Amino acid sequence: MKAKIAFALFTTLTIFVTRAQDGNIDANNSANVDQLTRLSGGQFANAGLTGQASFFNPKFDREGSIYLFDGWDQAAFIYPKGTDQFVRENSMNFNIQRSMFETKVAGDSIVSYNFVSIDRIVVGGRVFKSFFLEELQRDKAFEIVYQGSDFTILKGYTVDVLEASPNPMIARPRDKYIQRTTYYLETEETLKEFKLKKKSILAALTDEQAERAKEYSKKYDMSFTNEAELKKILNYASRK
């Protein structure tokens, strides 16, 4: 119902509409679109969310997907900046290529959300926030793997297109989307690429915390490269 209300609001206001004839969308342009409409009325007015209505008609049949989740049956909790309130949206997915969350509203129509006025979006307990990435000179949405008092480990997503080949030995008649992940370490001073391995993680800790992390991981046979186990290791190591 909220999705329908959101779309109705968009159609009554001045909106920015994009029509894509293929699945490729320039991520830089999409992330910096300035003709976004502020939703108004009801719960959305309090949230102060911004988004854009888009209509897609993919031209190419490619294997894989530019979307992080397999389907559109995820519910998301959107937390606007400057408030403790949240808005629940159904039929949500994360468009890796555009670094934006999107809601399906009708047929091929979607509403896209950037993080201009959004603090975080939570999907299935996974938290996503936007950070400025120097190498791109723009904001990019990351998944938070671990957030502590001294540093945060982020997970960034990208998607590449592996082109089709007529070579029968390669057996790739269609283009294919390849999803990739890169980890980053965010501190008060920097945000830089980071290898999710034991040595790099221990280097980010104090000497005392590093010893606690090594002892805990050894005692419970936990891996520093497993995200779920890493959270437990770091939560234990960072205890006062």
C-alpha positions as CSV (number, residue, x, y, z in Angstrom):
1,M,0.0,0.0,0.0
2,K,2.9,2.4,0.9
3,A,4.5,1.7,-2.4
4,K,1.3,2.6,-4.3
5,I,1.0,5.8,-2.2
6,A,4.6,6.7,-3.0
7,F,4.1,6.2,-6.7
8,A,0.9,8.2,-6.7
9,L,2.7,11.1,-5.1
10,F,5.4,10.9,-7.7
11,T,2.9,11.2,-10.5
12,T,1.3,14.3,-9.0
13,L,4.5,16.1,-8.5
14,T,7.2,17.1,-11.0
15,I,9.4,14.1,-11.3
16,F,12.5,13.0,-13.1
17,V,11.8,10.1,-15.4
18,T,14.5,8.1,-17.1
19,R,14.0,5.6,-19.9
20,A,16.7,3.0,-20.4
21,Q,16.7,1.0,-23.6
22,D,19.2,-1.5,-22.1
23,G,20.3,-2.6,-18.7
24,N,23.3,-0.3,-18.6
25,I,22.9,2.8,-16.4
26,D,25.8,5.3,-15.9
27,A,26.4,4.9,-12.2
28,N,28.0,8.4,-11.8
29,N,25.0,10.2,-13.5
30,S,22.5,8.1,-11.6
31,A,24.1,8.7,-8.2
32,N,24.3,12.5,-8.8
33,V,20.8,13.1,-10.3
34,D,19.7,16.4,-8.9
35,Q,16.1,16.4,-10.3
36,L,14.8,14.3,-7.4
37,T,11.3,14.8,-6.0
38,R,10.7,15.2,-2.3
39,L,7.9,12.9,-1.2
40,S,5.2,14.7,0.7
41,G,2.2,13.8,2.8
42,G,1.5,11.2,5.5
43,Q,4.3,9.1,6.8
44,F,6.6,10.0,4.0
45,A,6.4,13.7,4.8
46,N,7.8,13.0,8.2
47,A,10.5,10.9,6.7
48,G,11.6,13.4,4.1
49,L,12.7,10.8,1.7
50,T,13.9,11.5,-1.8
51,G,13.7,9.3,-4.8
52,Q,13.1,9.1,-8.5
53,A,10.6,7.3,-10.7
54,S,12.1,5.2,-13.4
55,F,10.8,2.9,-16.2
56,F,13.0,0.2,-17.6
57,N,12.7,-1.8,-20.8
58,P,15.9,-4.0,-20.9
59,K,17.1,-4.6,-24.5
60,F,19.7,-7.3,-23.9
61,D,19.1,-10.8,-22.5
62,R,22.0,-11.3,-20.1
63,E,22.8,-13.9,-17.6
64,G,23.1,-12.9,-13.9
65,S,21.7,-9.7,-12.4
66,I,22.6,-6.2,-11.5
67,Y,20.5,-6.7,-8.3
68,L,22.0,-7.9,-5.0
69,F,19.0,-10.0,-3.9
70,D,17.5,-12.9,-5.9
71,G,14.0,-11.6,-5.9
72,W,11.8,-8.6,-4.9
73,D,10.2,-10.1,-1.8
74,Q,12.5,-8.3,0.7
75,A,11.1,-5.8,3.1
76,A,13.3,-2.8,4.0
77,F,13.3,-0.4,6.9
78,I,14.3,3.1,5.8
79,Y,15.7,5.4,8.5
80,P,15.7,9.1,7.5
81,K,18.4,11.4,8.8
82,G,17.6,13.4,11.9
83,T,14.8,11.2,13.2
84,D,14.3,7.9,15.0
85,Q,11.4,7.1,12.8
86,F,11.5,4.5,10.0
87,V,9.5,3.7,7.0
88,R,8.8,0.1,5.9
89,E,8.9,-0.6,2.2
90,N,8.1,-4.0,0.6
91,S,9.4,-5.3,-2.8
92,M,12.9,-3.8,-2.3
93,N,16.1,-4.7,-4.0
94,F,19.6,-3.1,-4.3
95,N,20.7,-2.0,-7.7
96,I,24.5,-2.6,-7.6
97,Q,25.1,-0.7,-10.9
98,R,23.4,2.4,-9.7
99,S,24.3,2.0,-6.0
100,M,20.6,2.6,-5.1
101,F,17.8,0.8,-3.5
102,E,14.7,0.4,-5.6
103,T,11.0,-0.5,-5.0
104,K,8.8,-2.1,-7.6
105,V,5.4,-0.4,-7.8
106,A,3.7,-1.4,-11.0
107,G,4.8,-3.6,-13.9
108,D,8.3,-2.3,-15.0
109,S,8.0,0.8,-12.9
110,I,10.3,1.4,-9.9
111,V,11.0,4.1,-7.4
112,S,14.7,4.6,-6.6
113,Y,16.1,5.8,-3.3
114,N,19.4,7.5,-2.8
115,F,20.9,8.5,0.5
116,V,20.5,12.3,0.3
117,S,18.1,12.3,3.2
118,I,18.4,8.7,4.4
119,D,20.7,7.6,7.2
120,R,20.5,3.9,6.6
121,I,18.4,1.1,5.1
122,V,18.1,-2.3,6.8
123,V,17.2,-5.4,4.9
124,G,17.0,-8.7,6.7
125,G,19.2,-7.4,9.5
126,R,21.8,-6.2,7.0
127,V,22.6,-2.5,7.3
128,F,23.4,-0.3,4.3
129,K,24.8,3.3,4.6
130,S,26.3,5.8,2.2
131,F,29.9,7.0,2.4
132,F,32.0,9.3,0.2
133,L,34.5,7.3,-1.8
134,E,37.5,9.3,-2.8
135,E,38.4,7.2,-5.8
136,L,35.0,7.7,-7.3
137,Q,34.6,11.3,-6.0
138,R,31.0,10.6,-5.0
139,D,29.0,8.8,-2.4
140,K,28.5,5.1,-2.7
141,A,26.2,2.7,-0.7
142,F,28.0,0.1,1.4
143,E,26.9,-2.8,3.6
144,I,28.2,-2.5,7.1
145,V,30.0,-5.7,8.1
146,Y,31.2,-4.5,11.5
147,Q,30.9,-1.1,13.3
148,G,33.1,-0.4,16.3
149,S,34.2,2.7,18.2
150,D,37.5,2.9,16.4
151,F,36.7,1.6,12.9
152,T,34.1,0.2,10.6
153,I,34.4,-2.6,8.1
154,L,32.4,-2.0,4.9
155,K,31.4,-4.2,2.0
156,G,31.1,-2.6,-1.4
157,Y,29.4,-4.2,-4.4
158,T,30.2,-3.7,-8.1
159,V,29.0,-5.5,-11.2
160,D,30.9,-6.1,-14.5
161,V,29.7,-7.3,-17.8
162,L,31.5,-10.4,-19.3
163,E,30.8,-10.1,-23.0
164,A,29.5,-13.0,-25.0
165,S,31.8,-14.9,-27.2
166,P,31.1,-16.7,-30.5
167,N,33.9,-19.2,-29.7
168,P,32.2,-22.6,-29.1
169,M,35.0,-23.6,-26.8
170,I,34.1,-20.8,-24.4
171,A,30.4,-21.6,-24.5
172,R,29.2,-18.1,-23.6
173,P,26.5,-17.2,-26.1
174,R,25.2,-14.3,-24.0
175,D,26.6,-11.4,-22.0
176,K,26.9,-12.2,-18.3
177,Y,26.8,-9.9,-15.2
178,I,29.5,-10.7,-12.7
179,Q,28.9,-9.4,-9.2
180,R,32.1,-8.6,-7.2
181,T,32.7,-7.5,-3.6
182,T,35.4,-5.3,-2.1
183,Y,36.0,-4.6,1.6
184,Y,36.9,-1.2,3.0
185,L,38.1,0.1,6.4
186,E,36.6,3.3,7.5
187,T,38.2,5.4,10.3
188,E,37.8,9.0,11.4
189,E,40.7,9.9,9.0
190,T,40.3,7.6,6.0
191,L,38.2,5.2,4.0
192,K,40.4,2.8,2.1
193,E,40.3,-0.6,0.5
194,F,40.8,-3.5,2.9
195,K,41.6,-7.2,2.7
196,L,39.3,-9.3,4.8
197,K,42.1,-11.5,6.3
198,K,43.5,-12.1,9.7
199,K,46.7,-10.0,9.3
200,S,44.8,-6.9,8.2
201,I,42.1,-7.2,10.8
202,L,44.6,-7.6,13.7
203,A,46.6,-4.6,12.4
204,A,43.4,-2.5,12.9
205,L,43.2,-3.4,16.6
206,T,45.2,-2.4,19.6
207,D,47.8,-4.9,20.9
208,E,45.5,-5.9,23.7
209,Q,42.5,-6.3,21.4
210,A,44.5,-8.3,18.9
211,E,45.6,-10.8,21.6
212,R,42.0,-11.2,22.7
213,A,40.8,-11.7,19.1
214,K,43.5,-14.4,18.5
215,E,42.6,-16.2,21.7
216,Y,38.9,-16.1,21.1
217,S,39.1,-17.2,17.5
218,K,41.4,-20.1,18.4
219,K,39.3,-21.2,21.4
220,Y,36.1,-21.3,19.3
221,D,37.7,-22.3,16.0
222,M,36.4,-19.1,14.2
223,S,37.7,-17.6,11.0
224,F,38.6,-14.0,10.4
225,T,37.3,-14.3,6.8
226,N,33.8,-15.4,7.7
227,E,31.7,-12.3,8.2
228,A,29.4,-13.8,10.9
229,E,32.3,-15.2,12.9
230,L,34.4,-12.1,12.4
231,K,31.6,-10.0,14.0
232,K,31.7,-12.2,17.1
233,I,35.5,-12.1,17.3
234,L,35.6,-8.3,17.1
235,N,32.7,-7.8,19.5
236,Y,34.6,-9.9,22.0
237,A,37.9,-8.2,21.4
238,S,36.5,-4.7,21.7
239,R,34.9,-5.3,25.1
240,K,36.2,-3.0,27.8
